Amino acid sequence: MKTQVFLVSGRNPERRAQCIEQLLAKHAAAGKITLMASTEIFSFAAVEAQADLFRLDAERKARGIHVLRLSPGCLCCSSKLVLSTHLARTLRLNQPNVLLVELESQSHPEQVLQLLKEPQWTDWFADITLVEEIS
């Protein structure tokens, strides 16, 4: 089994969150799902909205979605090691059928796409799709 990957990019964290919800709904029956979500939205959200985000993560986990919040930074630059570490661990311990990776607004989507096409990942991924936020 290989994992289908979706890289969710865009400048607006709220719109990326909406896009992620649509992808989660669309692939709900796909089997194991892992969401590697950005923490960027917490820097924009008010305290009440942050509490809602924590509840949403808990609801996702209750639905069987493995949720990881990645530390801030571009996943091809400053947070490349974080991405590689979490990705390797996730694939080895509980390879998902679907993997959603949220890129922060300052990330370089094309470079992250290239990173995930490097030889160490080719046996793990069926397809990698770059998804832009909803406008």
Beta strands, then each sheet from edge to edge (+ up, - down):
strand 1: 3-9
strand 2: 33-37
strand 3: 65-69
strand 4: 98-102
strand 5: 125-132
sheet 1: 3+ 2+ 4+ 1+ 5+
end
